[in-house]
Amino acid sequence: MTRLPSRQIRRSVWITPAIAGWLIALATAVSPCLAQTSTVTKDDQPTTSMWQMVRDADRIVFLGDSITFDGRYVAAIQQWLRNQRPDAPPVVINMGLPSETVSGLSEDGHAGGRFPRPDLHSRLDDVLRVSRPDLIIACYGINCGIYQPLSDERFAAFRSGIQRLHDAAVQRDIAIIHVTPPSFDATRFRQQIDGDYPAVMRAYADWLLSMRSSGYAVIDLHGPMTDALHNQTSAALSAEPLQPDGVHPSDRGHAVMATIIINELGQSRSSKDAANASEFEPVAAPEYVKAMRILRDAFVTAAGHQRPGIPQGLPIDEAVRAADRIFDQIESKQQPTRP
Protein backbone atom coordinates (compact mmCIF):
# COMPACT_ATOMS: atom_id res chain seq x y z
CA MET A 1 0.00 0.00 0.00
CA THR A 2 1.26 3.47 -0.82
CA ARG A 3 2.40 5.44 2.18
CA LEU A 4 0.86 8.86 2.33
CA PRO A 5 3.59 11.48 1.90
CA SER A 6 4.55 14.07 4.46
CA ARG A 7 4.76 16.95 2.05
CA GLN A 8 6.45 20.27 2.70
CA ILE A 9 4.00 23.13 2.77
CA ARG A 10 4.19 26.75 3.84
CA ARG A 11 2.02 28.40 6.45
CA SER A 12 -1.66 27.93 5.56
CA VAL A 13 -3.61 31.07 4.72
CA TRP A 14 -6.68 29.49 6.29
CA ILE A 15 -5.24 29.93 9.80
CA THR A 16 -5.56 33.70 9.84
CA PRO A 17 -4.94 35.97 12.83
CA ALA A 18 -8.73 36.34 13.18
CA ILE A 19 -9.21 32.56 13.37
CA ALA A 20 -6.29 32.23 15.79
CA GLY A 21 -7.78 34.99 17.92
CA TRP A 22 -11.18 33.33 17.90
CA LEU A 23 -9.67 29.99 18.98
CA ILE A 24 -8.01 31.59 22.00
CA ALA A 25 -11.10 33.58 22.91
CA LEU A 26 -13.28 30.48 22.83
CA ALA A 27 -10.73 28.38 24.69
CA THR A 28 -10.68 30.96 27.47
CA ALA A 29 -14.47 31.30 27.56
CA VAL A 30 -15.59 27.69 27.63
CA SER A 31 -13.78 26.75 30.82
CA PRO A 32 -11.13 28.12 33.17
CA CYS A 33 -9.43 24.74 33.11
CA LEU A 34 -8.47 25.30 29.48
CA ALA A 35 -5.70 27.61 30.59
CA GLN A 36 -3.83 24.64 32.01
CA THR A 37 -1.05 23.07 29.99
CA SER A 38 -0.98 19.46 28.93
CA THR A 39 2.78 19.20 29.48
CA VAL A 40 2.31 17.69 32.88
CA THR A 41 4.47 16.23 35.59
CA LYS A 42 2.02 15.65 38.46
CA ASP A 43 1.55 12.15 39.79
CA ASP A 44 -1.91 11.86 38.24
CA GLN A 45 -0.78 12.94 34.77
CA PRO A 46 1.09 11.22 31.93
CA THR A 47 4.82 11.90 31.89
CA THR A 48 5.08 12.58 28.15
CA SER A 49 3.43 15.76 26.90
CA MET A 50 0.67 15.30 24.38
CA TRP A 51 2.18 17.98 22.17
CA GLN A 52 5.36 15.90 22.00
CA MET A 53 3.27 12.88 20.98
CA VAL A 54 1.64 14.88 18.18
CA ARG A 55 4.89 16.55 17.15
CA ASP A 56 6.65 13.22 16.76
CA ALA A 57 3.87 11.48 14.79
CA ASP A 58 3.97 11.20 11.00
CA ARG A 59 0.60 9.40 10.75
CA ILE A 60 -2.25 10.25 13.10
CA VAL A 61 -5.47 8.20 13.10
CA PHE A 62 -8.68 9.44 14.71
CA LEU A 63 -11.08 6.80 16.04
CA GLY A 64 -14.61 7.39 17.28
CA ASP A 65 -18.30 7.23 16.48
CA SER A 66 -20.53 9.34 14.22
CA ILE A 67 -19.18 12.60 15.67
CA THR A 68 -15.67 11.68 14.62
CA PHE A 69 -16.90 10.19 11.34
CA ASP A 70 -18.51 13.57 10.50
CA GLY A 71 -15.04 14.87 11.14
CA ARG A 72 -15.34 18.63 11.01
CA TYR A 73 -13.37 18.87 14.24
CA VAL A 74 -10.81 16.42 12.81
CA ALA A 75 -10.36 18.58 9.71
CA ALA A 76 -9.88 21.66 11.89
CA ILE A 77 -7.18 19.88 13.91
CA GLN A 78 -5.48 18.77 10.70
CA GLN A 79 -5.55 22.35 9.43
CA TRP A 80 -4.01 23.54 12.68
CA LEU A 81 -1.35 20.81 12.65
CA ARG A 82 -0.26 21.77 9.16
CA ASN A 83 0.15 25.30 10.43
CA GLN A 84 2.16 24.11 13.45
CA ARG A 85 4.34 21.77 11.39
CA PRO A 86 4.66 23.43 7.96
CA ASP A 87 7.92 21.69 7.06
CA ALA A 88 6.65 18.17 7.80
CA PRO A 89 2.87 18.12 8.28
CA PRO A 90 1.55 14.81 9.59
CA VAL A 91 -0.81 12.61 7.65
CA VAL A 92 -4.21 12.69 9.40
CA ILE A 93 -6.61 9.80 8.74
CA ASN A 94 -10.15 9.81 10.09
CA MET A 95 -11.39 6.25 10.71
CA GLY A 96 -14.43 7.00 12.84
CA LEU A 97 -17.57 4.92 12.28
CA PRO A 98 -21.18 5.97 13.02
CA SER A 99 -22.96 4.16 15.89
CA GLU A 100 -19.70 2.55 17.05
CA THR A 101 -18.81 1.75 20.65
CA VAL A 102 -15.79 0.36 22.48
CA SER A 103 -18.12 -1.30 24.97
CA GLY A 104 -19.49 -3.81 22.46
CA LEU A 105 -23.02 -3.03 23.66
CA SER A 106 -26.13 -2.23 21.64
CA GLU A 107 -29.63 -1.35 22.76
CA ASP A 108 -32.62 -3.39 21.63
CA GLY A 109 -34.07 -2.06 18.39
CA HIS A 110 -31.08 0.10 17.52
CA ALA A 111 -31.58 1.78 14.12
CA GLY A 112 -35.12 0.47 14.02
CA GLY A 113 -33.84 -3.06 14.43
CA ARG A 114 -31.88 -2.99 11.16
CA PHE A 115 -28.46 -3.57 12.73
CA PRO A 116 -26.77 -3.56 16.14
CA ARG A 117 -24.16 -1.00 17.05
CA PRO A 118 -20.76 -1.92 15.60
CA ASP A 119 -17.95 -2.72 18.04
CA LEU A 120 -14.55 -1.11 17.40
CA HIS A 121 -12.79 -4.29 18.44
CA SER A 122 -14.30 -6.25 15.56
CA ARG A 123 -12.33 -4.09 13.11
CA LEU A 124 -9.45 -2.70 15.16
CA ASP A 125 -6.77 -5.08 13.88
CA ASP A 126 -7.67 -4.23 10.29
CA VAL A 127 -7.83 -0.51 11.04
CA LEU A 128 -4.30 -0.55 12.43
CA ARG A 129 -3.03 -2.78 9.63
CA VAL A 130 -4.41 -0.49 6.92
CA SER A 131 -3.62 2.89 8.49
CA ARG A 132 -0.30 2.07 10.24
CA PRO A 133 -0.48 5.02 12.66
CA ASP A 134 2.21 6.45 14.88
CA LEU A 135 -0.50 8.03 17.05
CA ILE A 136 -4.16 7.28 17.74
CA ILE A 137 -6.57 9.94 19.04
CA ALA A 138 -9.72 8.15 20.23
CA CYS A 139 -13.02 9.65 21.40
CA TYR A 140 -15.64 7.16 22.64
CA GLY A 141 -18.35 7.07 25.28
CA ILE A 142 -21.42 8.88 24.01
CA ASN A 143 -22.82 5.63 22.55
CA CYS A 144 -21.17 3.24 24.99
CA GLY A 145 -23.77 3.71 27.71
CA ILE A 146 -26.44 3.01 25.02
CA TYR A 147 -28.57 5.86 26.42
CA GLN A 148 -29.50 3.93 29.56
CA PRO A 149 -28.99 4.69 33.26
CA LEU A 150 -25.61 4.11 34.83
CA SER A 151 -25.09 0.43 35.60
CA ASP A 152 -22.12 -1.57 36.82
CA GLU A 153 -22.31 -3.89 33.82
CA ARG A 154 -22.37 -1.17 31.16
CA PHE A 155 -19.74 0.88 32.96
CA ALA A 156 -17.47 -2.18 33.19
CA ALA A 157 -17.93 -2.85 29.47
CA PHE A 158 -16.85 0.72 28.66
CA ARG A 159 -13.79 0.50 30.92
CA SER A 160 -12.81 -2.86 29.46
CA GLY A 161 -13.19 -1.58 25.90
CA ILE A 162 -11.01 1.45 26.54
CA GLN A 163 -8.36 -0.69 28.20
CA ARG A 164 -8.38 -3.15 25.30
CA LEU A 165 -7.90 -0.29 22.85
CA HIS A 166 -5.09 1.16 24.93
CA ASP A 167 -3.36 -2.19 25.27
CA ALA A 168 -3.67 -2.89 21.53
CA ALA A 169 -1.89 0.40 20.80
CA VAL A 170 0.83 -0.12 23.39
CA GLN A 171 1.53 -3.66 22.19
CA ARG A 172 2.14 -2.29 18.69
CA ASP A 173 4.26 0.62 19.95
CA ILE A 174 1.63 3.13 18.84
CA ALA A 175 1.13 6.25 20.95
CA ILE A 176 -2.47 6.89 21.99
CA ILE A 177 -4.37 9.89 23.33
CA HIS A 178 -7.83 9.26 24.77
CA VAL A 179 -10.50 11.97 24.65
CA THR A 180 -13.34 11.99 27.18
CA PRO A 181 -16.88 11.85 25.76
CA PRO A 182 -18.44 15.05 24.41
CA SER A 183 -21.27 16.77 26.22
CA PHE A 184 -24.83 15.46 26.02
CA ASP A 185 -27.74 17.89 25.75
CA ALA A 186 -30.71 16.08 27.30
CA THR A 187 -33.00 19.07 26.57
CA ARG A 188 -32.62 18.49 22.83
CA PHE A 189 -32.42 14.70 22.67
CA ARG A 190 -35.31 13.35 20.61
CA GLN A 191 -35.79 10.05 22.40
CA GLN A 192 -37.18 9.25 25.82
CA ILE A 193 -34.37 8.50 28.28
CA ASP A 194 -34.77 6.50 31.44
CA GLY A 195 -32.38 8.19 33.85
CA ASP A 196 -29.76 10.92 33.88
CA TYR A 197 -27.59 10.26 30.82
CA PRO A 198 -25.43 13.37 31.35
CA ALA A 199 -24.47 11.82 34.69
CA VAL A 200 -23.49 8.61 32.87
CA MET A 201 -21.20 10.56 30.55
CA ARG A 202 -19.76 12.44 33.52
CA ALA A 203 -18.95 9.14 35.26
CA TYR A 204 -17.32 7.77 32.11
CA ALA A 205 -15.27 10.94 31.70
CA ASP A 206 -14.21 10.97 35.36
CA TRP A 207 -13.01 7.37 35.15
CA LEU A 208 -11.04 8.06 31.98
CA LEU A 209 -9.40 11.08 33.61
CA SER A 210 -8.50 8.91 36.60
CA MET A 211 -6.52 6.67 34.24
CA ARG A 212 -3.93 9.40 33.92
CA SER A 213 -2.49 7.92 37.10
CA SER A 214 -1.91 4.71 35.13
CA GLY A 215 0.00 6.56 32.41
CA TYR A 216 -2.86 7.24 30.00
CA ALA A 217 -2.68 10.47 28.01
CA VAL A 218 -6.18 11.93 28.32
CA ILE A 219 -7.75 15.10 26.95
CA ASP A 220 -10.78 16.30 28.89
CA LEU A 221 -13.34 17.23 26.26
CA HIS A 222 -16.39 16.46 28.37
CA GLY A 223 -15.90 19.02 31.14
CA PRO A 224 -15.12 22.10 29.02
CA MET A 225 -17.69 21.19 26.36
CA THR A 226 -20.38 20.72 29.01
CA ASP A 227 -19.44 24.13 30.41
CA ALA A 228 -19.85 25.60 26.93
CA LEU A 229 -23.20 23.83 26.55
CA HIS A 230 -24.50 25.27 29.80
CA ASN A 231 -23.21 28.75 29.00
CA GLN A 232 -24.97 29.18 25.64
CA THR A 233 -26.15 32.67 26.43
CA SER A 234 -24.69 34.73 23.58
CA ALA A 235 -26.76 35.51 20.50
CA ALA A 236 -24.33 33.55 18.33
CA LEU A 237 -24.60 30.39 20.40
CA SER A 238 -28.36 30.68 20.76
CA ALA A 239 -28.71 30.92 16.98
CA GLU A 240 -26.78 27.69 16.47
CA PRO A 241 -26.87 25.22 19.40
CA LEU A 242 -23.76 23.16 20.02
CA GLN A 243 -25.71 19.89 19.64
CA PRO A 244 -29.02 20.46 17.84
CA ASP A 245 -30.23 16.89 18.44
CA GLY A 246 -28.54 16.52 21.82
CA VAL A 247 -25.65 14.44 20.48
CA HIS A 248 -24.30 15.51 17.08
CA PRO A 249 -22.48 18.85 17.04
CA SER A 250 -23.23 21.71 14.70
CA ASP A 251 -20.43 23.63 12.99
CA ARG A 252 -20.18 25.60 16.21
CA GLY A 253 -20.09 22.40 18.25
CA HIS A 254 -17.26 20.99 16.14
CA ALA A 255 -15.47 24.31 16.53
CA VAL A 256 -15.74 24.03 20.31
CA MET A 257 -14.41 20.46 20.18
CA ALA A 258 -11.47 21.44 18.01
CA THR A 259 -10.66 24.40 20.23
CA ILE A 260 -10.64 22.32 23.40
CA ILE A 261 -8.49 19.58 21.90
CA ILE A 262 -6.04 22.04 20.34
CA ASN A 263 -5.73 23.90 23.61
CA GLU A 264 -5.20 20.67 25.57
CA LEU A 265 -2.35 19.80 23.24
CA GLY A 266 -0.60 22.77 24.79
CA GLN A 267 0.01 24.89 21.73
CA SER A 268 -2.59 27.67 21.93
CA ARG A 269 -1.20 31.16 21.42
CA SER A 270 -2.47 34.47 22.75
CA SER A 271 -3.54 37.17 20.34
CA LYS A 272 -4.23 40.88 20.70
CA ASP A 273 -7.35 40.28 18.58
CA ALA A 274 -8.85 37.75 21.01
CA ALA A 275 -10.91 40.30 22.91
CA ASN A 276 -12.50 41.48 19.67
CA ALA A 277 -13.53 38.02 18.45
CA SER A 278 -17.34 38.13 18.52
CA GLU A 279 -18.29 35.57 15.87
CA PHE A 280 -17.32 31.98 15.31
CA GLU A 281 -15.18 31.19 12.30
CA PRO A 282 -15.83 27.99 10.30
CA VAL A 283 -14.56 24.87 12.01
CA ALA A 284 -12.24 24.21 9.07
CA ALA A 285 -11.73 25.41 5.54
CA PRO A 286 -13.99 23.47 3.16
CA GLU A 287 -10.97 22.12 1.28
CA TYR A 288 -9.69 20.43 4.43
CA VAL A 289 -13.08 18.88 5.12
CA LYS A 290 -13.26 17.58 1.55
CA ALA A 291 -9.78 16.05 1.67
CA MET A 292 -10.46 14.51 5.08
CA ARG A 293 -13.63 12.80 3.85
CA ILE A 294 -12.01 11.44 0.69
CA LEU A 295 -9.29 9.79 2.77
CA ARG A 296 -11.77 8.72 5.45
CA ASP A 297 -14.01 6.85 3.04
CA ALA A 298 -11.04 5.14 1.41
CA PHE A 299 -9.42 3.95 4.62
CA VAL A 300 -12.66 2.96 6.37
CA THR A 301 -13.65 0.95 3.31
CA ALA A 302 -10.23 -0.68 3.01
CA ALA A 303 -10.24 -1.77 6.66
CA GLY A 304 -13.78 -3.13 6.46
CA HIS A 305 -16.66 -2.78 8.90
CA GLN A 306 -20.15 -4.07 9.70
CA ARG A 307 -22.04 -0.79 9.63
CA PRO A 308 -24.57 -0.39 6.76
CA GLY A 309 -24.97 2.91 4.94
CA ILE A 310 -21.33 3.99 4.85
CA PRO A 311 -20.08 5.50 1.57
CA GLN A 312 -17.85 3.28 -0.53
CA GLY A 313 -14.45 4.89 -0.72
CA LEU A 314 -11.97 5.09 -3.56
CA PRO A 315 -9.00 2.73 -3.60
CA ILE A 316 -6.45 4.19 -1.20
CA ASP A 317 -3.94 5.14 -3.91
CA GLU A 318 -6.60 7.09 -5.80
CA ALA A 319 -7.80 8.77 -2.63
CA VAL A 320 -4.25 9.81 -1.75
CA ARG A 321 -3.80 11.42 -5.15
CA ALA A 322 -7.15 13.21 -4.87
CA ALA A 323 -6.30 14.55 -1.42
CA ASP A 324 -2.85 15.63 -2.60
CA ARG A 325 -4.44 17.62 -5.41
CA ILE A 326 -6.55 19.45 -2.82
CA PHE A 327 -3.50 20.20 -0.69
CA ASP A 328 -1.73 21.45 -3.82
CA GLN A 329 -4.63 23.84 -4.41
CA ILE A 330 -4.38 25.07 -0.82
CA GLU A 331 -0.65 25.59 -1.24
CA SER A 332 -1.12 27.48 -4.48
CA LYS A 333 -3.38 29.99 -2.72
CA GLN A 334 -0.87 30.74 0.00
CA GLN A 335 0.62 34.17 0.26
CA PRO A 336 4.21 34.84 1.27
CA THR A 337 4.52 35.57 4.97
CA ARG A 338 5.35 39.22 5.51
CA PRO A 339 7.99 40.12 8.10
C-alpha positions as CSV (number, residue, x, y, z in Angstrom):
1,M,0.0,0.0,0.0
2,T,1.3,3.5,-0.8
3,R,2.4,5.4,2.2
4,L,0.9,8.9,2.3
5,P,3.6,11.5,1.9
6,S,4.6,14.1,4.5
7,R,4.8,17.0,2.0
8,Q,6.4,20.3,2.7
9,I,4.0,23.1,2.8
10,R,4.2,26.7,3.8
11,R,2.0,28.4,6.4
12,S,-1.7,27.9,5.6
13,V,-3.6,31.1,4.7
14,W,-6.7,29.5,6.3
15,I,-5.2,29.9,9.8
16,T,-5.6,33.7,9.8
17,P,-4.9,36.0,12.8
18,A,-8.7,36.3,13.2
19,I,-9.2,32.6,13.4
20,A,-6.3,32.2,15.8
21,G,-7.8,35.0,17.9
22,W,-11.2,33.3,17.9
23,L,-9.7,30.0,19.0
24,I,-8.0,31.6,22.0
25,A,-11.1,33.6,22.9
26,L,-13.3,30.5,22.8
27,A,-10.7,28.4,24.7
28,T,-10.7,31.0,27.5
29,A,-14.5,31.3,27.6
30,V,-15.6,27.7,27.6
31,S,-13.8,26.8,30.8
32,P,-11.1,28.1,33.2
33,C,-9.4,24.7,33.1
34,L,-8.5,25.3,29.5
35,A,-5.7,27.6,30.6
36,Q,-3.8,24.6,32.0
37,T,-1.1,23.1,30.0
38,S,-1.0,19.5,28.9
39,T,2.8,19.2,29.5
40,V,2.3,17.7,32.9
41,T,4.5,16.2,35.6
42,K,2.0,15.7,38.5
43,D,1.6,12.1,39.8
44,D,-1.9,11.9,38.2
45,Q,-0.8,12.9,34.8
46,P,1.1,11.2,31.9
47,T,4.8,11.9,31.9
48,T,5.1,12.6,28.2
49,S,3.4,15.8,26.9
50,M,0.7,15.3,24.4
51,W,2.2,18.0,22.2
52,Q,5.4,15.9,22.0
53,M,3.3,12.9,21.0
54,V,1.6,14.9,18.2
55,R,4.9,16.6,17.2
56,D,6.6,13.2,16.8
57,A,3.9,11.5,14.8
58,D,4.0,11.2,11.0
59,R,0.6,9.4,10.8
60,I,-2.2,10.2,13.1
61,V,-5.5,8.2,13.1
62,F,-8.7,9.4,14.7
63,L,-11.1,6.8,16.0
64,G,-14.6,7.4,17.3
65,D,-18.3,7.2,16.5
66,S,-20.5,9.3,14.2
67,I,-19.2,12.6,15.7
68,T,-15.7,11.7,14.6
69,F,-16.9,10.2,11.3
70,D,-18.5,13.6,10.5
71,G,-15.0,14.9,11.1
72,R,-15.3,18.6,11.0
73,Y,-13.4,18.9,14.2
74,V,-10.8,16.4,12.8
75,A,-10.4,18.6,9.7
76,A,-9.9,21.7,11.9
77,I,-7.2,19.9,13.9
78,Q,-5.5,18.8,10.7
79,Q,-5.5,22.3,9.4
80,W,-4.0,23.5,12.7
81,L,-1.3,20.8,12.7
82,R,-0.3,21.8,9.2
83,N,0.2,25.3,10.4
84,Q,2.2,24.1,13.4
85,R,4.3,21.8,11.4
86,P,4.7,23.4,8.0
87,D,7.9,21.7,7.1
88,A,6.7,18.2,7.8
89,P,2.9,18.1,8.3
90,P,1.6,14.8,9.6
91,V,-0.8,12.6,7.6
92,V,-4.2,12.7,9.4
93,I,-6.6,9.8,8.7
94,N,-10.2,9.8,10.1
95,M,-11.4,6.2,10.7
96,G,-14.4,7.0,12.8
97,L,-17.6,4.9,12.3
98,P,-21.2,6.0,13.0
99,S,-23.0,4.2,15.9
100,E,-19.7,2.6,17.0
101,T,-18.8,1.7,20.7
102,V,-15.8,0.4,22.5
103,S,-18.1,-1.3,25.0
104,G,-19.5,-3.8,22.5
105,L,-23.0,-3.0,23.7
106,S,-26.1,-2.2,21.6
107,E,-29.6,-1.4,22.8
108,D,-32.6,-3.4,21.6
109,G,-34.1,-2.1,18.4
110,H,-31.1,0.1,17.5
111,A,-31.6,1.8,14.1
112,G,-35.1,0.5,14.0
113,G,-33.8,-3.1,14.4
114,R,-31.9,-3.0,11.2
115,F,-28.5,-3.6,12.7
116,P,-26.8,-3.6,16.1
117,R,-24.2,-1.0,17.1
118,P,-20.8,-1.9,15.6
119,D,-18.0,-2.7,18.0
120,L,-14.6,-1.1,17.4
121,H,-12.8,-4.3,18.4
122,S,-14.3,-6.2,15.6
123,R,-12.3,-4.1,13.1
124,L,-9.4,-2.7,15.2
125,D,-6.8,-5.1,13.9
126,D,-7.7,-4.2,10.3
127,V,-7.8,-0.5,11.0
128,L,-4.3,-0.6,12.4
129,R,-3.0,-2.8,9.6
130,V,-4.4,-0.5,6.9
131,S,-3.6,2.9,8.5
132,R,-0.3,2.1,10.2
133,P,-0.5,5.0,12.7
134,D,2.2,6.5,14.9
135,L,-0.5,8.0,17.0
136,I,-4.2,7.3,17.7
137,I,-6.6,9.9,19.0
138,A,-9.7,8.2,20.2
139,C,-13.0,9.6,21.4
140,Y,-15.6,7.2,22.6
141,G,-18.4,7.1,25.3
142,I,-21.4,8.9,24.0
143,N,-22.8,5.6,22.5
144,C,-21.2,3.2,25.0
145,G,-23.8,3.7,27.7
146,I,-26.4,3.0,25.0
147,Y,-28.6,5.9,26.4
148,Q,-29.5,3.9,29.6
149,P,-29.0,4.7,33.3
150,L,-25.6,4.1,34.8
151,S,-25.1,0.4,35.6
152,D,-22.1,-1.6,36.8
153,E,-22.3,-3.9,33.8
154,R,-22.4,-1.2,31.2
155,F,-19.7,0.9,33.0
156,A,-17.5,-2.2,33.2
157,A,-17.9,-2.9,29.5
158,F,-16.8,0.7,28.7
159,R,-13.8,0.5,30.9
160,S,-12.8,-2.9,29.5
161,G,-13.2,-1.6,25.9
162,I,-11.0,1.5,26.5
163,Q,-8.4,-0.7,28.2
164,R,-8.4,-3.2,25.3
165,L,-7.9,-0.3,22.9
166,H,-5.1,1.2,24.9
167,D,-3.4,-2.2,25.3
168,A,-3.7,-2.9,21.5
169,A,-1.9,0.4,20.8
170,V,0.8,-0.1,23.4
171,Q,1.5,-3.7,22.2
172,R,2.1,-2.3,18.7
173,D,4.3,0.6,20.0
174,I,1.6,3.1,18.8
175,A,1.1,6.2,20.9
176,I,-2.5,6.9,22.0
177,I,-4.4,9.9,23.3
178,H,-7.8,9.3,24.8
179,V,-10.5,12.0,24.6
180,T,-13.3,12.0,27.2
181,P,-16.9,11.8,25.8
182,P,-18.4,15.0,24.4
183,S,-21.3,16.8,26.2
184,F,-24.8,15.5,26.0
185,D,-27.7,17.9,25.8
186,A,-30.7,16.1,27.3
187,T,-33.0,19.1,26.6
188,R,-32.6,18.5,22.8
189,F,-32.4,14.7,22.7
190,R,-35.3,13.4,20.6
191,Q,-35.8,10.0,22.4
192,Q,-37.2,9.3,25.8
193,I,-34.4,8.5,28.3
194,D,-34.8,6.5,31.4
195,G,-32.4,8.2,33.8
196,D,-29.8,10.9,33.9
197,Y,-27.6,10.3,30.8
198,P,-25.4,13.4,31.3
199,A,-24.5,11.8,34.7
200,V,-23.5,8.6,32.9
201,M,-21.2,10.6,30.6
202,R,-19.8,12.4,33.5
203,A,-19.0,9.1,35.3
204,Y,-17.3,7.8,32.1
205,A,-15.3,10.9,31.7
206,D,-14.2,11.0,35.4
207,W,-13.0,7.4,35.1
208,L,-11.0,8.1,32.0
209,L,-9.4,11.1,33.6
210,S,-8.5,8.9,36.6
211,M,-6.5,6.7,34.2
212,R,-3.9,9.4,33.9
213,S,-2.5,7.9,37.1
214,S,-1.9,4.7,35.1
215,G,0.0,6.6,32.4
216,Y,-2.9,7.2,30.0
217,A,-2.7,10.5,28.0
218,V,-6.2,11.9,28.3
219,I,-7.8,15.1,26.9
220,D,-10.8,16.3,28.9
221,L,-13.3,17.2,26.3
222,H,-16.4,16.5,28.4
223,G,-15.9,19.0,31.1
224,P,-15.1,22.1,29.0
225,M,-17.7,21.2,26.4
226,T,-20.4,20.7,29.0
227,D,-19.4,24.1,30.4
228,A,-19.8,25.6,26.9
229,L,-23.2,23.8,26.5
230,H,-24.5,25.3,29.8
231,N,-23.2,28.7,29.0
232,Q,-25.0,29.2,25.6
233,T,-26.2,32.7,26.4
234,S,-24.7,34.7,23.6
235,A,-26.8,35.5,20.5
236,A,-24.3,33.5,18.3
237,L,-24.6,30.4,20.4
238,S,-28.4,30.7,20.8
239,A,-28.7,30.9,17.0
240,E,-26.8,27.7,16.5
241,P,-26.9,25.2,19.4
242,L,-23.8,23.2,20.0
243,Q,-25.7,19.9,19.6
244,P,-29.0,20.5,17.8
245,D,-30.2,16.9,18.4
246,G,-28.5,16.5,21.8
247,V,-25.6,14.4,20.5
248,H,-24.3,15.5,17.1
249,P,-22.5,18.9,17.0
250,S,-23.2,21.7,14.7
251,D,-20.4,23.6,13.0
252,R,-20.2,25.6,16.2
253,G,-20.1,22.4,18.3
254,H,-17.3,21.0,16.1
255,A,-15.5,24.3,16.5
256,V,-15.7,24.0,20.3
257,M,-14.4,20.5,20.2
258,A,-11.5,21.4,18.0
259,T,-10.7,24.4,20.2
260,I,-10.6,22.3,23.4
261,I,-8.5,19.6,21.9
262,I,-6.0,22.0,20.3
263,N,-5.7,23.9,23.6
264,E,-5.2,20.7,25.6
265,L,-2.4,19.8,23.2
266,G,-0.6,22.8,24.8
267,Q,0.0,24.9,21.7
268,S,-2.6,27.7,21.9
269,R,-1.2,31.2,21.4
270,S,-2.5,34.5,22.8
271,S,-3.5,37.2,20.3
272,K,-4.2,40.9,20.7
273,D,-7.4,40.3,18.6
274,A,-8.8,37.8,21.0
275,A,-10.9,40.3,22.9
276,N,-12.5,41.5,19.7
277,A,-13.5,38.0,18.5
278,S,-17.3,38.1,18.5
279,E,-18.3,35.6,15.9
280,F,-17.3,32.0,15.3
281,E,-15.2,31.2,12.3
282,P,-15.8,28.0,10.3
283,V,-14.6,24.9,12.0
284,A,-12.2,24.2,9.1
285,A,-11.7,25.4,5.5
286,P,-14.0,23.5,3.2
287,E,-11.0,22.1,1.3
288,Y,-9.7,20.4,4.4
289,V,-13.1,18.9,5.1
290,K,-13.3,17.6,1.5
291,A,-9.8,16.0,1.7
292,M,-10.5,14.5,5.1
293,R,-13.6,12.8,3.9
294,I,-12.0,11.4,0.7
295,L,-9.3,9.8,2.8
296,R,-11.8,8.7,5.5
297,D,-14.0,6.8,3.0
298,A,-11.0,5.1,1.4
299,F,-9.4,3.9,4.6
300,V,-12.7,3.0,6.4
301,T,-13.7,0.9,3.3
302,A,-10.2,-0.7,3.0
303,A,-10.2,-1.8,6.7
304,G,-13.8,-3.1,6.5
305,H,-16.7,-2.8,8.9
306,Q,-20.1,-4.1,9.7
307,R,-22.0,-0.8,9.6
308,P,-24.6,-0.4,6.8
309,G,-25.0,2.9,4.9
310,I,-21.3,4.0,4.9
311,P,-20.1,5.5,1.6
312,Q,-17.9,3.3,-0.5
313,G,-14.4,4.9,-0.7
314,L,-12.0,5.1,-3.6
315,P,-9.0,2.7,-3.6
316,I,-6.4,4.2,-1.2
317,D,-3.9,5.1,-3.9
318,E,-6.6,7.1,-5.8
319,A,-7.8,8.8,-2.6
320,V,-4.2,9.8,-1.7
321,R,-3.8,11.4,-5.2
322,A,-7.2,13.2,-4.9
323,A,-6.3,14.6,-1.4
324,D,-2.9,15.6,-2.6
325,R,-4.4,17.6,-5.4
326,I,-6.5,19.4,-2.8
327,F,-3.5,20.2,-0.7
328,D,-1.7,21.4,-3.8
329,Q,-4.6,23.8,-4.4
330,I,-4.4,25.1,-0.8
331,E,-0.6,25.6,-1.2
332,S,-1.1,27.5,-4.5
333,K,-3.4,30.0,-2.7
334,Q,-0.9,30.7,0.0
335,Q,0.6,34.2,0.3
336,P,4.2,34.8,1.3
337,T,4.5,35.6,5.0
338,R,5.4,39.2,5.5
339,P,8.0,40.1,8.1
